[in-house]
Amino acid sequence: MAADRMRIAIGQFNELTEEKLIFAGQLGVGGVQMNTPLLPGERRWEEADLANLRAWAEEHGLRFEAIENVPIHFYDKAMLGQPGRDEQIEQYQATIRNVGRAGIPILGYHFMPNSVWRTSRTTPGRGGAHVTSFDLALVESTAGGGQRAFVAKRDERVESVFVEEEVGANLVTEDRMWANYEYFMRAVLPVAKEVGIKLALHPDDPPVETLGGVARLFRNVEGFKRAGAIAEASGAGEAWGLDLCLGCCSEMPGGPANVAAMIEHFGPRGKILYVHFRDVQGTVPTFQECFIGEGNYDAARTMLSLKRNGFTGFLLDDHVPHMIDDTPWAHRGRAHAIGYMQGLLDMIAALA
């Protein structure tokens, strides 16, 4: 079997459809990823439902690369260290086993009990395209419960997402969140190793110290190094890696320096499992998303750095600007991003 190499997948949808599979073929990508698929189950996913997704993609000649994220309510108590976390962890372990038995090699995860936040979804970008943006000052001036309006992932149960009502009260401290994270990983990583899959950690988005009364752990390079050490200490470090969102790294203070540091540290160690190839303009406390090539980092040099640092996984567009007459899933924006990435891959192949 030929060794894996850098490649592009289509994804970031929660329902697999014939139209999207045909669209993938027309774009010339070779794989599919799904984000929080809408599957039966209130506490876990079952093998048959997962296997059906993989089989459908394979019928179209596409590799089912990964599933990114279970619903937050599957493991919110585990993230927050609340009563009931052990029961949730047991169900998460069952989901991991079912993902492995279904033949899906990667399960992405995050550790944000209150999800991804944006303060606008219609900020004007290039040519009037709509992009998402974040302004921490607006969050801090909004009363606690009203902050739920900033949860960007609308397929979550937003009304039940944890937000501390007293604005600025860091009730779930960083130390407590690290303890919760280590407890969770020591329980789930050995199961991933047992069934031969990998768990891919996504950065916090936005990468700020706290949101809604909950500390955010994965907001800088050092946080990821600590996560790597926890994975190794679990005895199942080979089952851990990164869903490296370059946009989130670019959002961090220092912008492109974080992108370079993450690639150069984790790439040679084989810990970059897949990449969200997107960018932003600005950094926290205020930034907005943008088209590839007009953000904080140099897209061509970054793609070349991934290659030179040993990355052989797949790339996704992730978030894209919403262009004129586009669909809710942003077919036009995604076609632009995927075409841009395909050109960059051709470039680095020619330089090899």
C-alpha positions in Angstrom: 0.0 0.0 0.0 1.4 3.4 -1.0 2.3 5.8 1.8 -0.1 8.5 2.7 0.6 12.0 1.4 -0.9 15.4 1.8 -4.4 15.5 0.3 -7.7 17.4 0.4 -11.0 16.3 1.8 -14.5 17.9 1.7 -16.3 18.3 5.0 -17.7 20.4 7.8 -21.3 19.2 7.3 -23.4 17.1 9.6 -25.5 15.3 7.0 -24.0 13.2 4.2 -25.9 13.6 1.0 -25.7 12.4 -2.6 -25.2 16.0 -3.7 -22.2 16.6 -1.5 -20.6 13.3 -2.6 -21.1 14.3 -6.2 -19.8 17.8 -5.5 -16.6 16.2 -3.9 -16.0 14.2 -7.1 -16.5 17.2 -9.3 -14.0 19.2 -7.2 -11.5 16.3 -7.5 -11.0 15.7 -3.8 -10.4 12.2 -2.5 -11.9 12.2 0.9 -14.8 13.1 3.2 -14.9 14.4 6.8 -18.0 15.1 8.9 -18.5 17.4 11.8 -20.9 16.3 14.6 -23.0 14.1 12.2 -26.7 13.9 12.9 -27.0 10.3 14.0 -29.4 8.4 16.3 -28.4 8.4 20.0 -28.7 10.7 22.9 -25.6 9.6 24.7 -23.4 7.7 22.1 -23.2 6.6 18.5 -23.6 3.0 17.3 -21.3 1.1 14.9 -23.9 0.4 12.2 -24.8 4.1 11.8 -21.2 5.0 11.5 -20.3 2.2 9.1 -23.2 3.3 6.8 -21.5 6.7 6.5 -18.2 5.2 5.5 -19.8 2.8 3.1 -21.7 5.5 1.3 -18.6 7.6 0.8 -16.7 4.6 -0.4 -19.4 3.9 -3.0 -18.4 7.2 -4.6 -14.7 6.4 -4.5 -14.1 8.6 -1.5 -12.1 7.8 1.6 -13.9 8.5 4.9 -11.2 10.3 6.7 -12.6 11.3 10.0 -15.4 12.4 12.2 -14.9 15.7 14.1 -16.7 16.1 17.4 -19.5 14.4 19.2 -22.3 16.7 20.4 -21.3 18.7 23.5 -24.1 17.2 25.5 -22.3 13.8 25.1 -19.5 14.9 27.4 -20.2 18.3 28.9 -20.1 17.0 32.4 -16.8 15.4 31.7 -15.4 18.7 30.5 -16.7 20.6 33.5 -16.0 17.9 36.1 -19.7 17.7 37.1 -21.6 14.8 38.7 -22.4 12.3 35.9 -19.0 12.6 34.2 -18.1 9.0 34.7 -21.3 7.8 33.0 -20.6 10.2 30.1 -17.0 9.0 29.8 -18.3 5.4 29.7 -20.5 6.3 26.8 -17.7 8.2 25.1 -15.6 5.1 25.3 -18.3 3.1 23.7 -18.5 5.7 20.9 -14.7 5.4 20.4 -15.0 1.6 20.1 -17.9 1.9 17.6 -15.9 4.5 15.5 -13.0 2.0 15.3 -15.2 -1.0 14.5 -16.8 1.1 11.7 -13.4 1.6 10.1 -13.1 5.3 10.7 -9.5 6.1 11.6 -9.8 9.5 13.4 -12.3 11.0 15.9 -11.7 14.7 16.4 -12.5 16.4 19.7 -12.3 19.7 21.5 -12.4 20.7 25.2 -14.7 23.8 25.0 -17.8 23.2 27.1 -19.4 26.3 25.7 -18.2 25.8 22.1 -16.9 28.2 19.4 -17.9 31.9 19.8 -18.3 34.7 17.3 -19.8 38.1 17.8 -20.8 38.5 14.1 -21.6 36.2 11.2 -22.0 39.0 8.6 -18.9 41.2 8.9 -18.1 42.5 5.4 -15.1 40.8 3.9 -13.4 41.1 0.5 -15.9 42.3 -2.1 -18.7 42.4 0.4 -18.6 38.6 1.2 -19.8 37.8 4.7 -17.3 36.5 7.2 -17.4 35.8 10.9 -15.6 38.0 13.4 -14.9 38.2 17.2 -14.6 41.2 19.5 -13.9 40.4 23.1 -15.0 43.8 24.2 -18.5 43.1 22.9 -18.6 39.8 24.9 -17.5 41.5 28.1 -20.1 44.2 27.8 -22.9 41.6 27.4 -24.8 40.1 30.4 -24.0 36.5 31.2 -27.0 34.7 29.8 -27.0 36.9 26.7 -23.6 35.6 25.8 -25.2 32.4 24.5 -26.0 34.4 21.3 -22.3 34.3 20.5 -22.2 30.5 20.3 -21.3 30.0 16.6 -22.1 26.3 16.2 -25.8 26.5 15.7 -26.4 22.7 15.6 -25.6 22.5 19.3 -28.2 22.8 22.0 -27.3 26.4 22.6 -29.9 26.9 25.4 -28.0 24.3 27.5 -24.5 25.4 26.8 -22.7 26.4 30.0 -22.4 30.2 30.5 -21.9 31.6 33.9 -24.5 34.3 34.5 -22.1 36.6 36.4 -20.0 38.2 33.7 -16.3 37.8 34.4 -16.7 35.2 37.1 -14.1 32.6 36.2 -15.9 29.8 38.2 -14.3 27.0 36.2 -10.7 27.8 36.7 -7.8 26.8 34.5 -6.4 24.4 37.1 -9.8 22.7 37.4 -10.1 22.5 33.6 -6.6 20.9 33.4 -7.6 18.3 36.0 -10.8 17.6 34.1 -8.9 17.2 30.8 -6.3 14.9 32.3 -9.0 12.7 33.9 -10.9 12.5 30.6 -7.8 11.7 28.5 -6.5 9.0 30.8 -9.9 7.3 30.4 -10.4 7.6 26.7 -7.0 7.5 25.1 -6.3 3.8 26.0 -9.6 2.8 24.4 -8.6 4.6 21.2 -5.3 2.8 21.3 -7.1 -0.5 21.9 -9.3 -0.2 18.8 -6.6 1.4 16.6 -8.0 4.9 16.0 -6.6 8.4 16.9 -8.1 11.2 18.8 -7.4 14.6 17.2 -7.5 17.7 19.5 -8.8 21.0 18.1 -7.6 24.4 19.5 -9.9 26.7 21.5 -11.8 29.1 19.3 -11.4 32.0 20.1 -8.1 31.5 21.9 -8.9 33.7 24.9 -8.3 33.0 28.6 -11.9 32.5 29.6 -15.4 32.7 28.1 -18.7 32.4 29.9 -17.0 31.7 33.2 -14.9 28.8 31.8 -11.2 28.8 31.3 -9.8 27.9 27.9 -6.8 25.6 27.8 -5.8 25.4 24.2 -5.2 29.0 23.4 -1.4 28.9 23.0 1.4 26.6 21.9 2.4 25.7 25.5 -1.1 24.3 26.1 -0.7 21.8 23.3 2.7 20.7 24.5 1.1 20.1 27.9 -1.7 18.1 26.2 1.0 16.0 24.4 2.7 15.3 27.7 -0.6 14.2 29.2 -1.2 11.9 26.3 2.2 10.3 26.7 1.7 9.8 30.4 -1.5 8.0 29.7 0.4 5.1 28.1 -1.5 5.6 24.9 0.3 8.6 23.4 0.4 7.0 19.9 -3.4 7.4 19.8 -3.3 11.2 20.2 -2.6 14.0 17.8 -3.9 17.3 16.5 -6.7 18.6 14.3 -4.5 21.6 13.6 -6.7 24.5 12.9 -4.3 27.1 11.4 -7.0 29.8 11.7 -7.2 29.3 15.5 -3.4 29.4 15.7 -3.4 32.6 13.6 -6.0 34.1 16.0 -3.6 33.7 18.9 -1.5 36.7 20.0 1.5 36.7 17.7 -0.5 35.4 14.8 1.6 33.7 12.2 4.4 32.9 14.7 2.0 30.4 16.3 1.2 28.7 13.0 4.9 28.2 12.4 5.7 27.0 15.9 2.8 24.4 15.9 3.9 23.0 12.6 7.6 22.9 13.4 7.0 21.3 16.8 4.3 18.8 16.1 4.9 18.0 12.4 8.2 16.1 12.8 6.7 14.1 15.7 3.9 12.9 13.5 1.2 14.5 15.7 -0.6 16.6 13.0 -3.4 14.3 12.0 -5.2 16.8 9.8 -5.4 20.5 9.1 -8.0 23.2 8.9 -6.4 25.4 6.3 -8.0 28.8 7.0 -6.9 32.2 8.2 -8.0 35.4 9.9 -7.1 39.1 9.8 -6.0 40.4 13.3 -5.6 38.5 16.5 -7.5 38.3 19.8 -9.1 40.3 21.2 -10.4 41.3 17.8 -10.2 39.4 14.5 -12.3 38.5 11.4 -12.1 35.5 9.1 -11.1 35.9 5.5 -10.3 34.2 2.2 -7.1 32.1 2.0 -4.1 34.2 1.0 -5.3 37.5 2.6 -4.8 36.7 6.2 -2.1 36.8 8.8 0.1 34.0 7.5 1.7 33.3 4.1 -0.4 30.5 2.7 2.2 29.2 0.2 5.0 29.2 2.8 2.8 27.5 5.3 1.8 24.7 3.0 5.4 24.2 2.1 6.3 24.1 5.9 3.7 21.4 6.4 5.3 19.3 3.7 8.9 19.9 5.0 7.9 19.0 8.5 6.5 15.6 7.6 2.7 16.2 7.4 1.0 13.4 5.4 -2.6 13.9 6.4 -5.6 15.6 4.9 -6.5 19.3 4.7 -10.0 20.9 5.0 -11.3 24.3 4.2 -13.1 24.5 7.5 -14.8 28.0 7.7 -15.1 30.0 4.5 -16.5 33.4 3.5 -20.1 33.4 2.4 -20.1 34.7 -1.2 -22.9 36.2 -3.2 -25.8 33.8 -4.0 -24.0 31.1 -2.0 -25.8 28.2 -0.2 -26.0 27.9 3.6 -23.1 25.4 3.5 -21.1 27.9 1.2 -20.5 25.8 -1.9 -19.0 28.8 -3.7 -16.7 29.7 -0.8 -15.6 26.1 -0.4 -14.9 25.6 -4.1 -12.7 28.7 -4.0 -10.8 27.5 -0.9 -10.4 23.9 -2.2 -9.1 25.1 -5.6 -6.6 27.4 -3.8 -5.3 24.5 -1.7 -5.1 22.3 -4.8 -2.9 24.9 -6.5 -0.7 25.1 -3.5 -0.3 21.3 -3.4 0.7 21.3 -7.0 3.2 24.0 -6.3 4.9 22.1 -3.5 4.9 18.9 -5.6 6.8 20.8 -8.3 9.3 22.1 -5.8 10.0 18.6 -4.3 
